[in-house]
């Protein structure tokens, strides 16, 4: 009896192994990658040309969202705070975009605790401040856009990113001195670095405004 059981088990093993060897893949059953998940040359060409400047000092890059205004905001926020809303740095600058209290007051925000706790408010303040700087720097954008200073092509997004770092007045001095007056913040980031790092984003959708408030 034991001999028959062993023989049947042996046959069963042979049958199983044979079934694996003779299995054929049904091509109709293969799932295709949806078109919207496929990478194409057009989308690949949207990566930054100066891709080495896209990484921060630790070699980390934010998710690249393209050259749109939202891509500009996220790239700048990543540089400022790694995109974190509740951050306060050692100099007292607040939130995702690292605003100082004086700038917040200009935007009509006077409560720092409320600002830190309200993500929507932080986004609104950023949009308002960009519109304000675009108004202040409108003539400089028109005059210097497309020119090169210290080997860097001047773009509207680079100018406005630098204004976020150092203020519109210092950006005016930088442009009109052709790079000789290059202001740096307490952590060593200067205007020319922001001009290069944030060049080439399309922020034409931002409307310039004089003395806007949130």
Buried (B, 14 or more C-beta within 10 A) or exposed (E): EEEEEEEEEEEEEEEEEEEEEEEEEEEEEEEEEEEEEEEEEEEEEEEBEEEEEBEEEEEEEBEBBBBBBEBBBBBBBBBBBEBEBEBEEEEEBBBBBBBEBEBBEBBEBEEBEEBBEBEEBBBBBBBBBBBBBBBBBEEBBEEBEEEEBEEBBBBBBBBBBBBBBBBBEBBBBBBEEEBEBBBEBEEEBBBBBBBBBBBBBBBEEBEBBEEBEB
